[in-house]
Amino acid sequence: MNVTDLKKQDIAKITSLKKFDKRFMNRLMDLGIYESAEVTLLNVLAFDKLYLIEVDDIEICLRKEDALNIEVKKWSIYLLVTRM
C-alpha cells in the first residue's frame, strides 16, 4: 500500500522509502518524511496528480510519482483509540 491508496483523513505509518535514491530520500527526511513517521492524507489535488499530506503538523504536497514510492501501513481504528 502507498500514499495514493489512502483516502482523505486516513492515517498511516510510513513503512518504506527504499524506492528513492539516497539524495531525494535525504530531502524527504529533512521535511520529516521518514520510515515509521505518521502521515495523514489531507487532500488530493490537480486531477489526482498532487497529494497533500501532513507529517508532524507540517503540510507537504507530493507529486503522484513520489507518493507512489512511499509505502505505508494504514492505522487500524483499534490502534487510534488505544493511542489516545
Contacts in CASP RR format, 6 or more apart in sequence:
PFRMAT RR
TARGET T0000
AUTHOR 0000-0000-0000
METHOD contacts of the structure
MODEL  1
MNVTDLKKQDIAKITSLKKFDKRFMNRLMDLGIYESAEVTLLNVLAFDKL
YLIEVDDIEICLRKEDALNIEVKKWSIYLLVTRM
1 12 0 8 1.000
1 71 0 8 1.000
1 72 0 8 1.000
1 73 0 8 1.000
1 74 0 8 1.000
2 67 0 8 1.000
2 68 0 8 1.000
2 69 0 8 1.000
2 70 0 8 1.000
2 71 0 8 1.000
2 72 0 8 1.000
3 12 0 8 1.000
3 39 0 8 1.000
3 41 0 8 1.000
3 51 0 8 1.000
3 53 0 8 1.000
3 62 0 8 1.000
3 67 0 8 1.000
3 68 0 8 1.000
3 70 0 8 1.000
3 72 0 8 1.000
4 51 0 8 1.000
4 64 0 8 1.000
4 67 0 8 1.000
4 68 0 8 1.000
5 72 0 8 1.000
6 12 0 8 1.000
6 41 0 8 1.000
6 72 0 8 1.000
6 74 0 8 1.000
7 41 0 8 1.000
8 41 0 8 1.000
8 42 0 8 1.000
8 43 0 8 1.000
8 44 0 8 1.000
9 40 0 8 1.000
9 41 0 8 1.000
9 42 0 8 1.000
10 40 0 8 1.000
10 41 0 8 1.000
10 74 0 8 1.000
10 75 0 8 1.000
11 38 0 8 1.000
11 39 0 8 1.000
11 40 0 8 1.000
11 74 0 8 1.000
11 75 0 8 1.000
11 80 0 8 1.000
12 38 0 8 1.000
12 39 0 8 1.000
12 40 0 8 1.000
12 41 0 8 1.000
12 72 0 8 1.000
12 73 0 8 1.000
12 74 0 8 1.000
12 75 0 8 1.000
13 36 0 8 1.000
13 37 0 8 1.000
13 38 0 8 1.000
13 39 0 8 1.000
13 72 0 8 1.000
13 73 0 8 1.000
13 75 0 8 1.000
14 33 0 8 1.000
14 34 0 8 1.000
14 35 0 8 1.000
14 36 0 8 1.000
14 37 0 8 1.000
14 38 0 8 1.000
14 39 0 8 1.000
14 70 0 8 1.000
14 71 0 8 1.000
14 72 0 8 1.000
15 35 0 8 1.000
15 36 0 8 1.000
15 71 0 8 1.000
15 72 0 8 1.000
15 73 0 8 1.000
16 35 0 8 1.000
16 70 0 8 1.000
16 71 0 8 1.000
17 25 0 8 1.000
17 28 0 8 1.000
17 33 0 8 1.000
17 34 0 8 1.000
17 35 0 8 1.000
17 69 0 8 1.000
17 70 0 8 1.000
17 71 0 8 1.000
19 69 0 8 1.000
19 71 0 8 1.000
20 28 0 8 1.000
20 66 0 8 1.000
20 69 0 8 1.000
24 66 0 8 1.000
28 34 0 8 1.000
31 55 0 8 1.000
31 58 0 8 1.000
31 60 0 8 1.000
32 55 0 8 1.000
32 56 0 8 1.000
32 58 0 8 1.000
33 39 0 8 1.000
33 55 0 8 1.000
33 60 0 8 1.000
33 70 0 8 1.000
37 55 0 8 1.000
37 56 0 8 1.000
38 55 0 8 1.000
38 56 0 8 1.000
38 75 0 8 1.000
39 53 0 8 1.000
39 54 0 8 1.000
39 55 0 8 1.000
39 70 0 8 1.000
39 72 0 8 1.000
40 53 0 8 1.000
40 54 0 8 1.000
40 55 0 8 1.000
41 51 0 8 1.000
41 52 0 8 1.000
41 53 0 8 1.000
42 52 0 8 1.000
42 53 0 8 1.000
42 54 0 8 1.000
42 59 0 8 1.000
43 51 0 8 1.000
43 52 0 8 1.000
44 50 0 8 1.000
44 51 0 8 1.000
44 52 0 8 1.000
45 51 0 8 1.000
45 52 0 8 1.000
45 61 0 8 1.000
48 64 0 8 1.000
49 63 0 8 1.000
49 64 0 8 1.000
50 61 0 8 1.000
50 62 0 8 1.000
50 63 0 8 1.000
50 64 0 8 1.000
51 61 0 8 1.000
51 62 0 8 1.000
51 63 0 8 1.000
51 64 0 8 1.000
51 67 0 8 1.000
52 59 0 8 1.000
52 60 0 8 1.000
52 61 0 8 1.000
52 62 0 8 1.000
53 59 0 8 1.000
53 60 0 8 1.000
53 61 0 8 1.000
53 62 0 8 1.000
53 67 0 8 1.000
54 60 0 8 1.000
62 70 0 8 1.000
END
